[in-house]
């Protein structure tokens, strides 16, 4: 039986539940149906971290095969759990790892908590150490897999769909994290850590249990299992429809950038007001907006009618004298303390505007896209502060610094 069938079978037994969770399978609407399969580890349901051949493990093996991987670990703590697990499994405390600077804030936090030493890069790694990069990024840009001769880790959080819509897809690393809920038909927080077999599978599972809850949600696990079945049945066909639509948009409108078929990034020159108007007039809600761009995330679960509505909404955006923005890179700040030293040092909040010359104690990363300008242990410089000001990031007006 599949995991979902196993859970529904238990729910149908009408057993007296003298186990967690406290709702005992009964909750008011709209949670009434999902409560029935929201259970804990039982003999019949399996155990995410410790079973050897139950319904969860069989589902993980099926998912691994879909992604061209040897192993797959289901995660209920989102891609962040996978990032911590991958880094802790690949690099010893105090060790060095090459990190692409455009990575998500979760990677920077992992460096501090795991006591790792980053060697930052934009274009190419500088040392034959393990390398951690991101592809695709938040705006749908795809990056080639770096090669240093060591272990390659990839934050592919936004790329869980890529095996089903890119004919040339190959695994992006020896270990890669796929945040399934971002683009697939699964519930929020559902993610996966995939491996080509180079990493010890038992070590990965053990580390996963360290960074995940001891009471993982069986509802999230069941949604991953259901998502796997959906991909097996018509994953390529359903994603071909999405790719055809987003590709046609990019061909018709020079303001539209599409490399990852699930991401439509539109340079409008006034993204914040455009987003507000599209939501108000067309009921089209974007994933993110800044002063230059709009980002729309597509999936097969968007209907044809919604695609038409998006097309009409984009056509209503006035033509302005703007050009698509290239990837914004900045000079990597000077590191004066290790990430861990700065993270656990006495700290205080100060005005971002007056923080030049101080040492960052926490990640400063306006979200979205959640890519840090400053990481713990880095010297805050005026040039980067000017870039932040130019990009009109005002969501955070203060920053944590070492006291």
C-alpha positions in Angstrom: 0.0 0.0 0.0 1.1 3.6 -0.5 1.6 5.8 2.5 -1.7 7.6 1.9 -3.5 4.3 1.7 -1.8 3.1 4.9 -3.0 6.2 6.7 -6.6 6.1 5.4 -6.8 2.4 6.2 -5.9 3.2 9.8 -8.3 6.1 9.9 -11.1 3.8 8.7 -10.6 1.3 11.5 -12.3 3.5 14.0 -9.6 2.7 16.6 -9.7 4.4 20.0 -6.7 6.7 19.8 -4.7 6.7 23.0 -1.7 8.2 21.2 -0.6 11.6 19.9 -1.8 14.0 18.6 -4.3 15.3 21.1 -7.1 16.0 18.6 -7.6 12.2 18.3 -8.6 12.5 14.6 -11.4 15.0 15.2 -11.1 18.7 14.3 -13.7 21.3 13.2 -14.0 22.2 9.5 -12.0 22.8 7.4 -9.5 20.5 9.2 -11.9 17.6 9.8 -10.8 15.5 6.9 -7.0 15.9 7.3 -7.3 15.3 11.1 -8.2 11.6 10.4 -4.8 10.9 8.8 -2.8 13.2 11.1 -1.2 10.5 13.3 2.1 9.6 15.0 4.6 6.8 14.5 2.6 3.5 14.8 3.4 -0.1 13.8 1.2 0.3 10.8 2.3 3.8 9.7 6.0 3.6 9.9 8.8 5.9 11.1 10.4 8.6 8.9 13.8 8.3 10.5 14.1 4.7 11.5 12.0 2.3 9.4 13.9 0.2 6.8 11.2 -0.9 4.4 7.9 0.6 5.3 5.5 2.8 3.2 7.6 5.9 3.8 10.8 4.3 2.6 9.2 2.7 -0.4 7.8 6.1 -1.4 11.2 7.7 -1.0 12.8 5.1 -3.2 10.2 5.8 -5.9 10.8 9.5 -5.7 14.6 9.0 -5.9 14.1 7.0 -9.2 12.0 9.9 -10.6 14.9 12.4 -9.9 17.7 10.1 -11.1 19.0 9.8 -7.6 20.2 6.8 -5.5 18.6 8.0 -2.3 15.8 10.4 -1.2 15.0 11.6 2.3 11.6 13.2 2.9 11.7 16.4 4.9 8.9 18.1 6.9 11.0 21.1 7.9 11.3 22.6 4.4 14.5 23.1 2.4 16.2 24.6 5.4 16.3 21.2 7.1 17.9 19.8 4.0 20.5 22.5 3.8 21.6 21.9 7.4 21.6 18.1 6.9 23.7 18.3 3.7 26.3 20.7 5.1 26.6 18.8 8.4 27.0 15.5 6.5 29.7 16.9 4.1 31.8 19.2 6.2 33.3 18.7 9.7 33.0 21.6 12.3 35.8 24.1 11.6 36.1 22.9 8.0 36.1 24.9 4.8 33.4 25.0 2.2 33.1 27.0 -1.1 29.8 28.9 -1.0 28.2 30.7 -3.9 27.4 34.2 -2.6 23.9 34.3 -4.0 22.8 31.5 -1.7 19.8 31.6 0.6 20.0 33.0 4.2 19.5 29.4 5.5 23.0 28.5 4.2 24.6 31.5 6.1 22.8 30.5 9.3 24.0 26.9 8.9 27.6 28.1 8.6 27.3 29.8 11.9 25.5 27.0 13.8 27.7 24.3 12.3 31.0 26.3 12.7 32.0 26.2 9.1 34.4 28.5 7.3 33.0 29.8 4.0 35.1 30.7 0.9 32.7 32.9 -1.0 32.6 32.9 -4.8 30.5 34.4 -7.6 31.8 32.8 -10.7 34.0 29.9 -9.8 35.1 28.1 -6.6 38.7 28.9 -5.5 39.7 25.8 -3.6 39.3 22.0 -4.0 36.9 21.9 -1.0 33.2 20.9 -1.0 31.2 23.4 -2.9 27.6 24.6 -2.2 25.7 26.6 -4.9 22.2 27.4 -5.9 20.3 26.5 -9.1 17.8 27.7 -10.0 17.8 31.0 -8.1 14.7 32.9 -7.0 14.3 34.6 -10.4 14.5 31.4 -12.4 18.2 31.6 -13.5 19.9 28.3 -14.0 23.6 27.9 -13.2 26.1 25.2 -14.3 27.3 22.7 -11.8 30.7 23.7 -10.4 33.5 21.2 -10.4 36.3 21.3 -7.8 36.9 17.6 -7.6 35.1 17.5 -4.2 31.6 16.9 -3.1 29.0 19.2 -4.8 26.0 20.3 -2.8 23.1 22.2 -4.4 20.3 24.2 -3.1 17.7 23.3 -5.8 14.8 24.4 -3.5 13.1 26.2 -6.4 13.8 23.3 -8.9 11.8 20.3 -7.8 9.9 20.4 -11.1 13.0 20.6 -13.4 13.4 16.9 -14.1 9.9 17.0 -15.7 10.3 20.0 -18.0 13.9 20.2 -19.0 15.0 17.4 -21.4 18.7 18.1 -20.6 18.2 17.9 -16.8 20.9 16.1 -14.9 21.3 15.9 -11.1 22.8 19.2 -9.9 25.0 17.8 -7.2 26.1 14.8 -5.2 23.5 16.1 -2.7 20.7 18.4 -3.6 17.7 19.9 -1.8 14.4 20.2 -3.5 11.7 22.2 -1.8 8.8 20.2 -3.2 6.1 22.5 -2.0 7.4 25.5 -4.0 6.4 24.1 -7.4 4.8 20.7 -7.0 1.4 19.6 -5.8 2.3 19.1 -2.1 1.6 20.8 1.1 3.8 23.7 2.5 7.1 22.7 4.3 7.3 19.4 2.3 10.8 19.0 0.9 13.4 16.4 -0.1 17.1 15.7 0.1 18.4 13.7 -2.8 21.7 11.9 -3.1 23.7 10.3 -5.9 25.0 7.7 -3.5 28.4 9.3 -2.7 27.2 10.3 0.8 26.6 7.7 3.5 22.8 7.3 3.5 22.6 6.3 7.2 24.6 9.4 8.1 22.2 11.6 6.1 19.2 10.1 7.8 20.7 10.5 11.2 21.6 14.2 10.5 18.2 14.7 9.1 16.6 13.6 12.4 18.9 16.1 14.3 17.6 19.1 12.3 14.0 17.9 12.0 11.3 17.5 14.5 11.0 14.2 16.4 7.3 14.3 15.5 7.2 14.8 11.7 3.8 15.5 10.1 2.3 12.4 8.5 0.0 14.7 6.6 3.1 16.3 4.9 4.6 12.9 4.3 1.4 11.7 2.7 1.3 14.8 0.5 4.8 14.0 -0.7 3.7 10.5 -1.5 0.6 11.7 -3.4 2.8 14.2 -5.3 5.1 11.4 -6.3 2.2 9.4 -7.7 1.0 12.5 -9.7 4.5 13.0 -11.2 4.7 9.3 -12.1 1.4 9.4 -14.0 1.7 12.7 -15.9 4.5 14.8 -14.7 6.2 15.5 -18.0 2.9 16.0 -19.8 1.5 18.5 -17.3 4.8 20.4 -17.1 5.1 20.6 -20.9 1.9 22.7 -20.8 3.5 25.1 -18.3 6.7 25.3 -20.3 4.8 26.0 -23.5 2.9 28.9 -21.9 5.8 30.6 -20.2 8.0 30.2 -23.2 5.4 31.8 -25.4 5.2 34.7 -23.0 8.9 35.3 -23.2 8.9 35.2 -27.0 6.1 37.8 -27.3 7.3 40.3 -24.6 10.9 41.4 -24.4 10.3 42.4 -20.8 9.7 38.8 -19.8 12.6 36.5 -18.7 12.1 32.8 -18.6 14.8 30.2 -18.2 13.2 28.0 -15.6 9.7 27.3 -17.1 8.1 27.7 -13.6 9.3 31.3 -13.2 8.1 34.3 -15.2 10.1 37.4 -14.2 8.9 40.6 -15.7 10.9 43.9 -15.7 8.4 46.7 -15.5 10.3 49.6 -13.9 7.6 50.0 -11.2 7.0 46.5 -9.9 5.5 47.5 -6.5 2.6 49.5 -7.9 2.1 47.1 -10.8 1.7 44.2 -8.4 -0.9 46.1 -6.4 -2.9 47.0 -9.6 -2.8 43.5 -11.1 -4.1 42.1 -7.8 -6.8 44.7 -7.6 -8.0 44.7 -11.3 -7.3 41.2 -12.4 -7.1 39.2 -9.2 -3.6 38.1 -10.3 -1.3 37.8 -7.3 2.4 37.6 -8.0 5.0 35.7 -5.9 7.1 38.8 -5.4 7.6 42.4 -6.5 10.4 45.0 -6.1 10.9 48.4 -7.7 12.0 46.9 -11.0 10.4 43.4 -11.3 7.5 41.1 -10.8 8.0 37.4 -10.3 5.2 34.9 -11.1 5.5 31.2 -10.1 3.6 28.8 -12.4 2.7 25.1 -12.0 0.4 22.6 -13.6 -2.1 23.3 -10.9 -2.7 26.7 -12.5 -5.7 26.5 -14.8 -5.9 27.6 -18.4 -8.2 30.3 -17.3 -5.6 31.6 -14.9 -3.0 31.5 -17.6 -5.2 33.7 -19.8 -5.8 36.1 -16.9 -2.1 36.4 -16.3 -1.5 37.0 -20.0 -4.1 39.8 -20.0 -2.7 41.3 -16.8 0.8 41.5 -18.2 -0.5 43.0 -21.4 -2.0 45.8 -19.4 1.3 46.9 -17.9 2.4 50.2 -19.6 5.6 50.1 -21.7 8.2 52.0 -19.9 11.7 52.9 -21.0 13.4 50.2 -18.9 15.7 47.2 -19.6 15.7 43.8 -18.0 17.9 43.9 -14.9 21.0 41.7 -14.9 21.9 39.7 -11.9 22.9 42.2 -9.2 26.3 41.4 -7.7 28.2 43.3 -5.1 31.7 43.1 -3.6 31.8 40.5 -0.9 32.4 42.2 2.5 35.5 41.5 4.5 35.3 38.8 7.1 36.7 39.8 10.5 35.2 37.1 12.7 34.1 33.5 12.1 30.3 33.2 11.4 29.9 31.2 14.7 31.9 33.7 16.8 29.8 36.6 15.5 26.5 34.7 15.8 27.0 34.0 19.5 28.7 37.3 20.4 26.9 39.9 22.5 24.9 41.9 20.0 22.7 45.0 19.6 20.4 46.4 17.0 21.5 49.6 15.3 20.2 51.7 12.4 21.2 50.2 9.1 22.1 53.7 7.9 24.5 54.2 10.7 26.0 50.7 10.8 29.1 51.2 8.6 32.2 49.9 10.3 30.3 47.5 12.6 30.4 43.7 12.4 27.2 41.9 11.4 26.0 39.5 14.1 23.1 38.1 12.1 22.3 37.7 8.4 20.9 40.8 6.8 18.8 39.5 3.9 15.6 41.2 2.8 13.1 38.6 1.7 12.2 37.8 -0.9 14.6 36.7 -2.3 16.3 36.0 1.1 19.9 36.5 -0.3 22.1 38.1 2.3 24.0 41.3 1.8 25.8 40.7 5.1 26.6 37.5 6.9 27.6 37.0 10.5 31.2 38.1 11.0 31.4 40.5 8.1 32.4 44.1 8.2 29.5 46.4 7.1 30.8 48.7 4.4 29.4 51.9 3.0 29.5 50.7 -0.6 27.1 47.8 0.1 24.9 50.1 2.1 24.6 52.4 -0.9 23.6 49.4 -3.1 20.9 48.4 -0.5 19.6 52.0 -0.6 19.5 52.0 -4.4 17.5 48.8 -4.5 14.9 50.5 -2.1 15.0 47.7 0.5 13.3 49.4 3.4 11.7 46.3 5.0 14.5 46.2 7.5 15.7 49.5 8.9 17.9 48.1 11.6 20.6 45.4 11.7 22.0 43.2 14.4 25.7 43.9 15.0 28.4 42.7 17.4 28.4 44.9 20.5 
